[in-house]
Amino acid sequence: MSGNIQLLSDTLAQAREENRAALIAYLPAGFPTVDGGIEAVKAALDGGADVVEVGLPHSDPVLDGPVIQTADDIALRGGVKIADVMRTVREAHEATGKPVLVMTYWNPIDRYGIERFTAELADAGGAGCILPDLPVEEAGVWREHAEKHGLATVFVVAPSSKDARLAKITAAGSGFVYAASLMGVTGTRASVGAQAQDLVRRTRATTELPVCVGLGVSNPEQAAEVASFADGVIVGSAFVKRLLDAPDQAAGLAAVRELAAELAEGVRRNA
């Protein structure tokens, strides 16, 4: 079975045709439970997210701040497995018809097996993977299997990336480019800043791929700001915090749905 890279590309193109940025939500699998995590991903998509990244919980998430680290720890203590991540992707995609990616550090894939992981992700209806710590120089085998199975390979660029490095990274990627808005870890911030706009400009000079911005966006105003210069707005910690702060699962799902709707309005503000 082939993965859904085309659905991802079509979804991002449709947003561009509507003269707006796409809204991409991030939620970790297995948080607060496997079933609860699946419902949370569906709630984000139902609320207005165009795309979802399902996080594969990791014991040392170097890109992630305390909010996502807390959620990952809860998921890992609950015994989440890669099979649960695949189930989350499958059920969210089947329920909504929207593109679902996995965001993961490299070590779990390396241990699981590249061929096995890509085949299972494609079979689950996945659209691809975001791989924040896989150097492009070492990505050849992954890219070969991902392409064979119809999966996007999304690499992360940062404000520190020099122009030549940006060109190398974007040439190796597919689906879209994940532009980290600042140097640091994930988390909500008061301002997303001018660094992100400059990074999008420099990245676009190297590629036709959509450039989507993550790290720090937490409210409709920030979403509108980023949407004015990026192809997609990625929000993670703000969704996870809504779940962490909720008194029960029903309230958490309602909060996720509400935030997705608010952010969806934000990315359309300039349309």
ABEGO torsion letter per residue (X at the ends): XBBAAAAAAAAAAAAAAAGBBBBBBBBBBGOABAAAAAAAAAAAAAAGBABBBBBBBBABBAABBAAAAAAAAAAAAAGBBAAAAAAAAAAAAAAAGBBBBBBBBAAAAAAAEAAAAAAAAAAAGBAEBBBAABBAAAAAAAAAAAAAAGBBBBBBBBAABBAAAAAAAAAABBGBBBBBABBEBBEBBABAEAAAAAAAAAAAAABABBBBBBEGBABAAAAAAAAAABABBBBAAAAAAAAAABABAAAAAAAAAAAAAAAAAAAAAAX
